[in-house]
Amino acid sequence: MIIDYGSRPPVPAFDQSNTAHLKRYRTIYEASESAAAATTPPSEDAFADYLKVYDAMEAEHIVVKARDLETTFGWRIGNEEVAEFCKSQGGRFIGFAGVDPHKGIVALRELEYAVRELGLRGLNLQCFEHKLAIDDPKMYPLYAKCIELDIPVNLHCSINFSTESLMEYGRPILLDKVMTHFPDLRVCAAPPGFPWVHELIGVAWRHRNVHIGLVAVRPKYLAVAGSGYEPLLQYGRTVLQDRIIFGTSYPLMPIERTIREVEALPLSETVKRKWLYENARRFLGLAG
Protein backbone atom coordinates (compact mmCIF):
# COMPACT_ATOMS: atom_id res chain seq x y z
CA MET A 1 0.00 0.00 0.00
CA ILE A 2 1.00 3.62 -0.63
CA ILE A 3 0.15 6.94 0.97
CA ASP A 4 1.07 9.92 -1.19
CA TYR A 5 1.72 12.81 1.17
CA GLY A 6 1.49 15.48 -1.53
CA SER A 7 -0.51 15.67 -4.74
CA ARG A 8 -2.54 18.23 -6.65
CA PRO A 9 -5.50 16.69 -8.49
CA PRO A 10 -6.35 17.96 -11.99
CA VAL A 11 -9.60 19.61 -10.90
CA PRO A 12 -10.53 23.34 -10.79
CA ALA A 13 -10.25 23.63 -6.99
CA PHE A 14 -6.47 23.11 -7.21
CA ASP A 15 -5.75 25.23 -10.29
CA GLN A 16 -2.50 27.23 -10.09
CA SER A 17 -2.69 29.08 -13.39
CA ASN A 18 -2.79 32.48 -11.63
CA THR A 19 0.36 31.98 -9.55
CA ALA A 20 2.87 34.33 -11.13
CA HIS A 21 5.17 34.04 -8.10
CA LEU A 22 5.69 30.35 -8.97
CA LYS A 23 6.66 30.99 -12.60
CA ARG A 24 10.27 30.00 -11.95
CA TYR A 25 9.08 26.53 -10.88
CA ARG A 26 7.81 25.88 -14.38
CA THR A 27 11.39 26.23 -15.65
CA ILE A 28 13.02 24.18 -12.88
CA TYR A 29 10.50 21.34 -13.13
CA GLU A 30 9.86 21.51 -16.88
CA ALA A 31 11.19 18.03 -17.68
CA SER A 32 9.57 16.42 -14.65
CA GLU A 33 6.19 18.05 -15.23
CA SER A 34 6.32 16.98 -18.89
CA ALA A 35 6.96 13.42 -17.78
CA ALA A 36 4.04 13.63 -15.36
CA ALA A 37 1.78 14.99 -18.10
CA ALA A 38 2.78 12.13 -20.37
CA THR A 39 1.55 9.57 -17.83
CA THR A 40 -1.79 11.35 -17.37
CA PRO A 41 -2.35 12.98 -20.78
CA PRO A 42 -5.20 15.44 -21.32
CA SER A 43 -8.50 13.70 -21.89
CA GLU A 44 -12.19 14.28 -21.43
CA ASP A 45 -11.81 13.05 -17.87
CA ALA A 46 -8.30 13.87 -16.67
CA PHE A 47 -9.27 13.24 -13.07
CA ALA A 48 -10.41 9.69 -13.84
CA ASP A 49 -7.08 9.02 -15.54
CA TYR A 50 -5.26 10.47 -12.52
CA LEU A 51 -7.15 8.10 -10.21
CA LYS A 52 -6.33 5.12 -12.43
CA VAL A 53 -2.61 5.72 -11.89
CA TYR A 54 -3.13 5.74 -8.13
CA ASP A 55 -5.25 2.60 -8.36
CA ALA A 56 -2.46 0.85 -10.24
CA MET A 57 0.01 1.91 -7.53
CA GLU A 58 -2.32 0.69 -4.75
CA ALA A 59 -2.54 4.12 -3.15
CA GLU A 60 -4.73 4.00 -0.07
CA HIS A 61 -4.69 7.73 0.68
CA ILE A 62 -3.59 10.93 -1.04
CA VAL A 63 -2.96 14.16 0.87
CA VAL A 64 -4.10 17.42 -0.69
CA LYS A 65 -3.41 20.86 0.74
CA ALA A 66 -5.13 24.22 0.85
CA ARG A 67 -3.11 27.47 0.81
CA ASP A 68 -4.03 31.03 1.77
CA LEU A 69 -1.64 33.62 0.33
CA GLU A 70 -4.05 36.52 0.11
CA THR A 71 -1.83 38.98 2.01
CA THR A 72 1.33 38.32 0.02
CA PHE A 73 0.21 37.15 -3.42
CA GLY A 74 -3.57 37.62 -3.52
CA TRP A 75 -4.28 33.92 -4.13
CA ARG A 76 -5.60 30.91 -2.31
CA ILE A 77 -6.77 27.31 -2.53
CA GLY A 78 -9.74 27.49 -0.20
CA ASN A 79 -10.38 25.25 2.78
CA GLU A 80 -14.03 24.84 1.83
CA GLU A 81 -13.14 23.68 -1.68
CA VAL A 82 -10.55 21.22 -0.40
CA ALA A 83 -12.95 19.83 2.20
CA GLU A 84 -15.73 19.46 -0.37
CA PHE A 85 -13.38 17.67 -2.74
CA CYS A 86 -12.20 15.24 -0.04
CA LYS A 87 -15.77 14.52 1.03
CA SER A 88 -16.77 13.80 -2.56
CA GLN A 89 -14.06 11.12 -2.80
CA GLY A 90 -15.30 9.06 0.13
CA GLY A 91 -12.31 9.43 2.44
CA ARG A 92 -9.49 8.47 0.11
CA PHE A 93 -8.19 12.04 0.02
CA ILE A 94 -7.02 13.71 3.22
CA GLY A 95 -7.12 17.49 3.29
CA PHE A 96 -4.84 19.96 5.04
CA ALA A 97 -6.10 23.46 5.79
CA GLY A 98 -4.37 26.60 4.60
CA VAL A 99 -4.53 29.86 6.55
CA ASP A 100 -2.73 33.21 6.28
CA PRO A 101 -0.55 33.91 9.35
CA HIS A 102 -0.74 37.65 8.60
CA LYS A 103 -4.46 37.57 9.47
CA GLY A 104 -3.83 36.91 13.16
CA ILE A 105 -6.92 35.87 15.11
CA VAL A 106 -8.86 35.44 11.88
CA ALA A 107 -6.40 32.75 10.78
CA LEU A 108 -6.79 30.97 14.11
CA ARG A 109 -10.57 30.97 13.79
CA GLU A 110 -10.36 29.75 10.20
CA LEU A 111 -8.07 26.89 11.22
CA GLU A 112 -10.36 25.79 14.03
CA TYR A 113 -13.38 25.92 11.72
CA ALA A 114 -11.51 24.00 9.00
CA VAL A 115 -10.69 21.19 11.41
CA ARG A 116 -13.76 21.03 13.65
CA GLU A 117 -16.44 21.80 11.05
CA LEU A 118 -14.94 20.98 7.65
CA GLY A 119 -13.03 17.87 8.71
CA LEU A 120 -9.58 18.85 7.45
CA ARG A 121 -6.76 16.90 9.10
CA GLY A 122 -3.72 19.19 9.23
CA LEU A 123 -2.29 22.64 8.51
CA ASN A 124 -0.19 23.56 5.49
CA LEU A 125 2.19 26.55 5.77
CA GLN A 126 4.41 27.33 2.79
CA CYS A 127 6.51 29.87 4.66
CA PHE A 128 8.24 31.37 1.64
CA GLU A 129 4.84 32.17 0.14
CA HIS A 130 3.88 34.01 3.33
CA LYS A 131 7.28 35.77 3.30
CA LEU A 132 7.74 34.65 6.89
CA ALA A 133 10.44 32.52 8.46
CA ILE A 134 9.53 29.24 10.14
CA ASP A 135 10.23 30.80 13.55
CA ASP A 136 8.45 34.11 12.92
CA PRO A 137 6.28 35.14 15.91
CA LYS A 138 3.23 35.28 13.60
CA MET A 139 3.53 31.52 13.21
CA TYR A 140 3.54 30.72 16.92
CA PRO A 141 -0.21 31.05 17.63
CA LEU A 142 -0.86 28.65 14.75
CA TYR A 143 1.60 26.12 16.11
CA ALA A 144 -0.10 26.31 19.49
CA LYS A 145 -3.51 25.85 17.84
CA CYS A 146 -2.26 22.75 16.00
CA ILE A 147 -1.30 21.18 19.33
CA GLU A 148 -4.68 22.12 20.79
CA LEU A 149 -6.50 20.57 17.83
CA ASP A 150 -4.13 17.56 17.75
CA ILE A 151 -3.28 18.00 14.08
CA PRO A 152 0.07 17.93 12.25
CA VAL A 153 1.56 20.85 10.35
CA ASN A 154 3.31 20.71 6.99
CA LEU A 155 6.13 23.27 6.71
CA HIS A 156 8.04 24.15 3.56
CA CYS A 157 11.62 23.51 4.64
CA SER A 158 14.07 23.82 1.77
CA ILE A 159 15.18 26.01 -1.07
CA ASN A 160 12.37 27.69 -2.96
CA PHE A 161 12.55 28.85 -6.56
CA SER A 162 10.39 31.96 -6.31
CA THR A 163 12.64 34.97 -6.70
CA GLU A 164 9.87 37.06 -5.14
CA SER A 165 10.67 35.55 -1.74
CA LEU A 166 13.73 34.68 0.32
CA MET A 167 15.36 31.27 0.39
CA GLU A 168 16.23 31.80 4.08
CA TYR A 169 12.57 31.56 5.15
CA GLY A 170 12.72 27.78 4.77
CA ARG A 171 16.02 27.10 6.48
CA PRO A 172 15.74 23.97 8.69
CA ILE A 173 17.74 25.35 11.64
CA LEU A 174 14.84 27.74 12.27
CA LEU A 175 12.65 24.72 12.99
CA ASP A 176 14.94 23.72 15.85
CA LYS A 177 13.93 26.88 17.73
CA VAL A 178 10.24 26.21 17.09
CA MET A 179 10.49 22.64 18.37
CA THR A 180 12.22 23.68 21.58
CA HIS A 181 9.21 25.91 22.25
CA PHE A 182 6.60 23.43 20.98
CA PRO A 183 7.97 19.90 21.58
CA ASP A 184 4.49 18.36 21.12
CA LEU A 185 4.02 19.89 17.66
CA ARG A 186 3.88 17.23 14.92
CA VAL A 187 5.78 18.55 11.90
CA CYS A 188 6.53 17.29 8.43
CA ALA A 189 9.32 19.38 6.94
CA ALA A 190 9.02 19.14 3.19
CA PRO A 191 10.82 19.19 0.76
CA PRO A 192 13.78 17.55 2.51
CA GLY A 193 15.94 20.56 3.28
CA PHE A 194 18.18 21.13 0.25
CA PRO A 195 20.78 22.67 0.37
CA TRP A 196 20.68 22.22 4.17
CA VAL A 197 19.98 18.48 4.17
CA HIS A 198 22.37 17.71 7.03
CA GLU A 199 20.84 20.57 8.99
CA LEU A 200 17.34 19.13 8.64
CA ILE A 201 18.58 15.67 9.57
CA GLY A 202 20.09 17.16 12.71
CA VAL A 203 16.82 18.88 13.63
CA ALA A 204 14.83 15.68 13.07
CA TRP A 205 17.34 13.63 15.05
CA ARG A 206 17.02 16.07 17.98
CA HIS A 207 13.23 16.31 17.93
CA ARG A 208 11.13 13.14 17.87
CA ASN A 209 8.08 14.90 16.37
CA VAL A 210 9.89 16.19 13.27
CA HIS A 211 9.38 14.16 10.09
CA ILE A 212 11.02 14.71 6.71
CA GLY A 213 8.84 14.82 3.61
CA LEU A 214 10.53 13.24 0.60
CA VAL A 215 8.60 15.37 -1.89
CA ALA A 216 9.42 17.48 -4.96
CA VAL A 217 12.77 15.70 -5.42
CA ARG A 218 13.48 12.59 -7.46
CA PRO A 219 14.13 9.73 -5.02
CA LYS A 220 16.87 8.34 -7.25
CA TYR A 221 19.11 11.27 -6.31
CA LEU A 222 19.39 9.93 -2.77
CA ALA A 223 21.72 7.31 -4.21
CA VAL A 224 23.68 9.67 -6.51
CA ALA A 225 27.07 10.80 -5.19
CA GLY A 226 27.40 14.57 -5.07
CA SER A 227 23.67 15.27 -5.35
CA GLY A 228 23.47 16.63 -1.81
CA TYR A 229 20.67 14.23 -0.91
CA GLU A 230 22.83 11.22 -0.04
CA PRO A 231 22.62 11.74 3.76
CA LEU A 232 18.86 11.13 3.59
CA LEU A 233 19.54 7.59 2.41
CA GLN A 234 22.01 6.81 5.19
CA TYR A 235 20.03 8.35 8.05
CA GLY A 236 16.66 7.51 6.52
CA ARG A 237 17.38 3.79 6.64
CA THR A 238 18.82 3.91 10.16
CA VAL A 239 18.06 6.37 12.97
CA LEU A 240 15.36 8.26 11.03
CA GLN A 241 13.71 5.32 9.26
CA ASP A 242 10.44 6.02 11.12
CA ARG A 243 10.43 9.68 10.11
CA ILE A 244 10.66 9.76 6.29
CA ILE A 245 7.34 10.42 4.54
CA PHE A 246 6.91 9.93 0.81
CA GLY A 247 5.03 12.21 -1.56
CA THR A 248 5.03 12.63 -5.33
CA SER A 249 4.18 16.34 -5.37
CA TYR A 250 2.24 15.59 -8.56
CA PRO A 251 2.15 17.28 -11.10
CA LEU A 252 5.73 18.30 -10.30
CA MET A 253 6.67 14.61 -10.44
CA PRO A 254 5.11 11.60 -12.22
CA ILE A 255 3.28 9.36 -9.76
CA GLU A 256 4.40 5.90 -10.93
CA ARG A 257 8.00 6.88 -11.70
CA THR A 258 8.46 8.50 -8.29
CA ILE A 259 7.14 5.45 -6.45
CA ARG A 260 9.30 3.11 -8.54
CA GLU A 261 12.40 5.16 -7.73
CA VAL A 262 11.78 4.72 -4.00
CA GLU A 263 11.32 0.99 -4.54
CA ALA A 264 14.66 0.87 -6.39
CA LEU A 265 16.66 2.48 -3.57
CA PRO A 266 19.01 0.23 -1.55
CA LEU A 267 16.59 -0.07 1.38
CA SER A 268 15.22 -3.11 3.16
CA GLU A 269 11.63 -4.01 2.38
CA THR A 270 10.72 -3.03 5.93
CA VAL A 271 12.15 0.47 5.51
CA LYS A 272 10.53 0.90 2.08
CA ARG A 273 7.15 0.10 3.61
CA LYS A 274 7.77 2.65 6.34
CA TRP A 275 8.69 5.39 3.86
CA LEU A 276 5.84 4.65 1.45
CA TYR A 277 3.07 3.90 3.92
CA GLU A 278 3.51 3.30 7.62
CA ASN A 279 5.21 6.57 8.62
CA ALA A 280 2.55 8.67 6.88
CA ARG A 281 -0.25 6.59 8.37
CA ARG A 282 1.07 7.19 11.87
CA PHE A 283 1.85 10.89 11.27
CA LEU A 284 -1.66 11.48 9.93
CA GLY A 285 -3.25 9.65 12.85
CA LEU A 286 -4.92 7.02 10.67
CA ALA A 287 -6.20 3.77 12.09
CA GLY A 288 -4.15 0.83 10.95
N, C-alpha and C positions, 0 to 999 in steps of 0.2 A: 504494500500500500504506500501511497504518496500523499503528503500534504504540501501544497505549494504555498509558501508564505507570502508571495507577492505576485499578483497578476492583474492585468487591466482588461476586462472583457470588451469585445468589440460591439458595444451598445452605446447609445447616446449619452447615458448618465456619466460615462467615463471619458468622454471626448476631450482631447487636449489640443484641439486645433487652434485655440486662441491663446496659447501659452508662449508668447514671444520670448519670455525670459529663459525658455528651455530650448531655444533654437540651436544652440551649440551642441546639444545632445544629438540632434539629428545628424550632425556631421560625425561625431565620435562613434555613434552606434549605427552608422549607415549600413555597413555590411551585415551586422547582426540582425538589424530590423528587417533587412531584405530577406535574410534567411528565414526569419520568423514568418514573414508574409508569404513566402513560398510554401510553407507547410500548412498555412491556413489562407489560401488564396481567396480573393473577393468572390462572393457568390450571392445568390439571392438570400441566403440565410447564413451569414458569416458566423453568427453566434452558435448555430447548430454545428458547424464545422469545428469551431473552437472547442466545443464540448466533446466532440468525437475524439479529438486528440487526447484530452484528459481521460476519457473513458479507456482508450487504448493503453494509457500509462497507469491505469488503476488508481487514479487520484481520488481520495476519499473526501478531501476538503481543499478549498482554494480561498485564500485570504485576499480580500479587496479593501481598499482604503480610501476614505474621504480625505479632502484637504480644503482648508479655508485660508486663502491668501488674499483676502479682500483688502487688508490694510496696505500690503506691500505691492501686490501685482493685480489687484482688482479681479480676482478669479477664484473659483472654488468648485470642488466636487462635493455636493451637499450631503449631509448626513441622512436626510429624509430619502433622497434618491438611492443612496447606498443601501439603506435599511429596506426599502421597498424591493429593490433588486434581490437582495438576499432572501427575503421572505418568499418571493416568487419562485425561487429555486429550491424550496423545500429543505433548507438547512445545509445544503452542500457548500454554499459560500458563507464565509464568516467575515463580517464587516467590522472595520475599525473606524471610529469617528475621527473627524478633522475639525479642530477649532483654531481660532486666531488668538494667540497669546496677547496680542496688542489690545484686545477687547476687554481684558480684565475680568470683572465679575460676570459679564455677559458670556464670556467663553466658558467659565466654570458652570454656569447654568445650562449652557448648551451641551456641555459634556455630560452632565448628570441626566439631562433629558434624553440624550442620544443612547445612553446605557440603560436607564431605568424604564423608559417608555418605548424607545425604538428598537431596543434589543441588540445594539452594537456591542462588540466584545473587547474593544481595546481603543487606544488613542494613537493617532499617527501625527507626528510632528517632524516635518522636513525643515530643520532649523535654518538652513541656508535660504529657503524660500520665505521665511519670516524675517530674515536678516537679523537673527538673534543667535547668540552662542548657546550651546547646550546648557551652560551654567548661568545663563542670564536670569536675574531675579524675576522677570516676568514669567519664566517657566515654572518657578517653584510652586505656586498655588496649584498648577495643573498636576504636577508630580504628586503633591499631597492628596489631591482629589482622586487620582488613580489608585492610590493605596486605600483610600476610603471606600472606593467602589470595587476594589479587588479586581482590577483590570490591568493588563500589561500595556506598556507604551513602546511604540516603534520610533526610534530616533535615527535620523540620517546621520551617519558617523563615518565620514570619508571625504575624499575630494569631491567637489561638485564641478560641473562644467558650465555653469551659468556665470558669465563674466559680469553680470549685474549684481552679484553677491560675492561675499568673501569665502575663500576656501577654509579659513581659520574657524568659521562657525561650527564646522563638523569635526574638529580635532578630538580624538578619543580621550586625551588626558583631561579634558574638561568634564568628562563623564565621571572620572574618579572623584572629583569634588562633589558632584551631585549624589553619588552613591554613599559617600561618607555621611551626608546629611539625611539621605532617604534609603537606608539599607534594605527596607522591605519593598522597595520599588522593583517591579519586574520589567526589565528592559531588554529589547532586542536592538542591538546596534547594527544598522545595515545601511549601505554595503559594508564590507568587512575591513574598513579602516585605511585603505590605501591613501597616501603613501606612508601612513603611520601604523602599519599592520602589527609590528611588535608592540607598539604602544597600546593598541586595543587588546591584544592578547594579555598584556600585563594587567590592564584594568579588569578584564574578565577573570583572570586568575585570582585577583585580589577580592573580587566581589561575586559571591555565589549566585546573585540574581541577575547578572549580566550575561546575555546570550549574544552570539555573533551571527548575523544574518548573511548567509552566503548567497547574495542576490546581486544582480547587475554586473557580474563578472563571470567569465567562462570558467567553470570548474577545472578544466584541463590545465589552466595556468598554475594551479596549486602544485603541479608536478613539473613545472618548467623552471629550470635553474635561471636565476637572474630576473624573474618576473616580479619579484617583490611579495608574492603571495605564498611562497614556499613554507614559511613558518606556520601557516594555517593548517597545512597537512600534518606537520610534525606534532603540534600541540592539539590539533583537532582530532587526532586518533589516539591521544594519550590523556593528559590531564583535563582537556576541555572537550572530550568526546561527547559529553552530555549537554553541551552548550552551543553546538553548531546547528543552525536552522536553515534549511534549504528553501530557496525561492527562485523562480525563473525570471521574474520581473518582465514577463511577457507584456507588450510586444518588443521590449528591448532585446529579448533573447528567445530563440525557438524553444518550445516546451520540451519536445521529445529529445532534441540534441542535448539540452542542458541536463536533463535527467540521465541520459546515457553517459555523459562525461563524468558525472558523480560516480556512476556504477563502474566506470573504468579506472577510477583512482585506486592506488595501492592501499586499500582499506580492508579490514576484515568485514565479513558479511554483517556481523553484529554492529559495527560502527556505521556502516552504510545505512542500515535500518534506522539507527538513531538519527543520523543526519537528515534522511529523507522523510521520516515519519514520527518516530517516538519523541524526539526532543520538541518538535512543534506541538504535538498532541498535549504534552505535559505543560508547555509554556502557555498554551491557549486555554488550559483548564478543561480539556475535553475528557469525557468518560472513555475509558479504554480497558 
